[in-house]
Amino acid sequence: MSLLDQPSSSSGLSSGDGMTRGQAWGLVGLLAAAVIAWLVFAVWPDWLNAILISKKAFVSAILNGITLAGLYFLVASGFTLIFGLMRNVNLAHGSLYLLGAYIGYEVTNRTGYWLLGVAAGFAVLAIVGVVMQVFVFRRLEGDDLRQTLVSIGISIVAADLMLAVWAGGTYQITTPEWLDGALTLPVITAVRSNGASVFLTYPLYRVVVLAAAIVIGVGLWLMLHKTRVGMMIRAGVDDRAMLQASGVNVHAVFAIVFAVGAGLAGFAGVVGGSALSVAPGEDVRYLLASLVVVIVGGMGSITGAAIGALLIGLAEQIGLVYFPTYGIVLTFVIMVVTLAVRPQGIMGKAR
Amino acid sequence: MRMHRRTLLALAVFTGLTAPSMALAADDTVKIGLLATFEGPFTVLGEDGERGAMTAVEEMKGMVAGKKIEIVKGSSDASPDSAVRAARKLVEQDGVKVLVGPLSGDEGIAVKDYAKTQPNVTFINGTSAAQDTTLRNPAENFFRFSTDGAQWMAGLGTYAFKDKGYKKVATVAEDYSFPYTQVFGFMAEFCKAGGHVPSKSWVPIGNKDFSSVIAAIPEDVDAIYVALGGADAVNFLTQYQQGGGTAPLIGGSITVDQTVLTSKGKLKDVLKGTPSAGPTADTNDAPAWKAFVEAYKKQPGAFPSPSLFAHGYYVDMKATLLGLDQVGGDVSDGGKKLRDALSKLSFDTPTGKVSLDKNRNAIADIFLTEVTEGADGNLLNKLVKVVPQVNQTLGIPEDEFMKLGAVNRDNPSCP
């Protein structure tokens, strides 16, 4: 069947008999982009305001969804990287996030430099990640189930230890003054009776979070696709035994991946703890979020993590504004639909 | 046979772990279960509840009717099923006959329902304050010496309308029974006085990102009524400040409580001057309150002033101990004598006289407060007015009050 179909479906250049699948999707995408652009930039008529509460609410929900997605991506990218290479579902990943946040808080509070806190969050957690890999997971290599169970154990112990050290309080990591304040975006939310336009303001810090996520995402992609280590990691994802047989020190590669993955979780902890807050229970929340993101996006794929994070972030925020009681369900509906239609995830490879 | 030996070993270890707790129920001790949220979003609240309960225990020097008090702790995470699980463990495994707790609204309703299946165990509330824990379909063996969330709001609605001049107020609250009760208590007065509530936002408990919710609040309201607790309140207030929010706030009882006022961050500017009401006021200068604050401060990790959770757990634990004292610490009759004593109990707390109504719910004084900055830079709830002896129907005749219907997301309503 596919042999017969192939010529007509892949001949994108031939004209005459309608559109190809790719062109159709492109057109749908263009239409969607046009609708979104209109929703964001046009002044809304009253009937639309009545349906969607207000333009300010709608555009804020979209922007918040995207920035939240940035945060989820930072956490989930490390998770997916570790899984992709080592088949290790590290359920202590949420604890790494929370520990990073607490360390960021301590360092920022003591030195007064927020950037130092961010760096410390990354560096300390990268070391913790290597230690975990070398002393725990390497000993259980090839035994996926035990690795997973041990990581649950680690997360429980870590949660109680952190509760003992930092108690149950809510901490807020203080951001430096140059990150405070709000940006005025060129988006008109309403027109006053005297004709003056009201522009949307948006916290600068959240824009910075999003920018950081994009930079890191692109950096990770470049590392995976343009460097020698990245090449080894990709080779390891596809066939670990073959990589080892060709003389690469797999353990060193594993340690690097674990360091980057855990470090990113710690980094996200500090950045997220500054945007929102740090409290016990965050570990489970972010673990769950990154599990859902990775399941939707496809295990082991960075691009998949980005797409998954975007879907989940938007779903969460839109759900929160328009149907708060059932908002949480939306996230899981996305997950269930993905599992039903494409069990390996949007960008996942069937194994 | 390796597996077999291992299983035996595991069994042996397991019995070793559980046996001591069964053997220790000696005659010269009274075991009391203490159920609070020691995990999850309300951890700080639960920890302070424990401080309150322990203040009451230490006041009695750890003894009641010549017997030693043994406290067995159970932890929940503010979800009803975790509370029932912890209560089950305390009752069915540790064998407590008297249980103090839980902390939060939905937990209270769930534990009340569990209480019905354990008629020989006496349950005394912690600080859970949903209306229907005692108002509709109550349990014979569940007692609440702390008041409910609607009672806590006594006086606030009228104060906001008349003294503050707010005509239109939006509400933001968590989506479960306790905040429903608080919003009900506030709106009962506010709507009656002529105010309007055009928009109510219900957010899931443990929500972190409130900026979308804040953006959806109508811009033409005079004030925002916020009933969020613990970490949720801190997150909302911080993001409200970051987003440049300008409308003044009205606080639910636990929103401007010490558990929130003491958190680290930039909350001060947003919170100063926020009116609220609740079962305590930090600047209360009654000698009984001051003595309580001093006793409370001896607890490790205490706040500058006890939160309403410390107060609620103190009052309920105190009542429990007074009841146990009256019956000589004897609960061997399935706690019947103890429950009779508790129903008739009326005593002076740090915040005035407390007695129970026919549903075993407290009648007590409520305090109208406003947030101010104390001399040492701490935020405090300044006492504005005392509303004496508020009952569960807020002074409205019972049949009329029941006609208002059960509290939920849409009841009451005055857009």
HADDOCK unambig.tbl for C-alpha pairs under 7 A between the chains (distance, minus, plus):
assign (segid A and resid 53 and name CA) (segid B and resid 216 and name CA) 6.90 0.50 0.50
assign (segid A and resid 56 and name CA) (segid B and resid 215 and name CA) 6.25 0.50 0.50
assign (segid A and resid 57 and name CA) (segid B and resid 212 and name CA) 6.42 0.50 0.50
assign (segid A and resid 57 and name CA) (segid B and resid 215 and name CA) 4.86 0.50 0.50
assign (segid A and resid 57 and name CA) (segid B and resid 216 and name CA) 4.46 0.50 0.50
assign (segid A and resid 60 and name CA) (segid B and resid 212 and name CA) 5.79 0.50 0.50
assign (segid A and resid 60 and name CA) (segid B and resid 215 and name CA) 6.45 0.50 0.50
assign (segid A and resid 61 and name CA) (segid B and resid 212 and name CA) 4.98 0.50 0.50
assign (segid A and resid 64 and name CA) (segid B and resid 212 and name CA) 6.69 0.50 0.50
assign (segid A and resid 168 and name CA) (segid B and resid 43 and name CA) 5.13 0.50 0.50
assign (segid A and resid 168 and name CA) (segid B and resid 44 and name CA) 4.99 0.50 0.50
assign (segid A and resid 169 and name CA) (segid B and resid 44 and name CA) 5.58 0.50 0.50
assign (segid A and resid 170 and name CA) (segid B and resid 231 and name CA) 5.69 0.50 0.50
assign (segid A and resid 170 and name CA) (segid B and resid 263 and name CA) 6.45 0.50 0.50
assign (segid A and resid 171 and name CA) (segid B and resid 263 and name CA) 7.00 0.50 0.50
assign (segid A and resid 171 and name CA) (segid B and resid 264 and name CA) 6.08 0.50 0.50
assign (segid A and resid 172 and name CA) (segid B and resid 264 and name CA) 6.31 0.50 0.50
assign (segid A and resid 172 and name CA) (segid B and resid 265 and name CA) 5.63 0.50 0.50
assign (segid A and resid 174 and name CA) (segid B and resid 265 and name CA) 6.98 0.50 0.50
assign (segid A and resid 181 and name CA) (segid B and resid 242 and name CA) 6.80 0.50 0.50
assign (segid A and resid 203 and name CA) (segid B and resid 242 and name CA) 6.77 0.50 0.50
assign (segid A and resid 203 and name CA) (segid B and resid 243 and name CA) 6.12 0.50 0.50
assign (segid A and resid 276 and name CA) (segid B and resid 208 and name CA) 6.27 0.50 0.50
assign (segid A and resid 276 and name CA) (segid B and resid 209 and name CA) 6.60 0.50 0.50
assign (segid A and resid 276 and name CA) (segid B and resid 235 and name CA) 6.26 0.50 0.50
assign (segid A and resid 277 and name CA) (segid B and resid 235 and name CA) 6.46 0.50 0.50
assign (segid A and resid 280 and name CA) (segid B and resid 40 and name CA) 6.23 0.50 0.50
assign (segid A and resid 280 and name CA) (segid B and resid 41 and name CA) 6.96 0.50 0.50
assign (segid A and resid 281 and name CA) (segid B and resid 40 and name CA) 5.23 0.50 0.50
assign (segid A and resid 281 and name CA) (segid B and resid 41 and name CA) 6.61 0.50 0.50
assign (segid A and resid 317 and name CA) (segid B and resid 212 and name CA) 6.65 0.50 0.50
assign (segid A and resid 321 and name CA) (segid B and resid 212 and name CA) 6.30 0.50 0.50
assign (segid A and resid 321 and name CA) (segid B and resid 213 and name CA) 5.81 0.50 0.50
assign (segid A and resid 321 and name CA) (segid B and resid 216 and name CA) 6.98 0.50 0.50
assign (segid A and resid 324 and name CA) (segid B and resid 202 and name CA) 6.49 0.50 0.50
assign (segid A and resid 324 and name CA) (segid B and resid 203 and name CA) 5.80 0.50 0.50
assign (segid A and resid 324 and name CA) (segid B and resid 204 and name CA) 6.86 0.50 0.50
assign (segid A and resid 325 and name CA) (segid B and resid 204 and name CA) 6.80 0.50 0.50
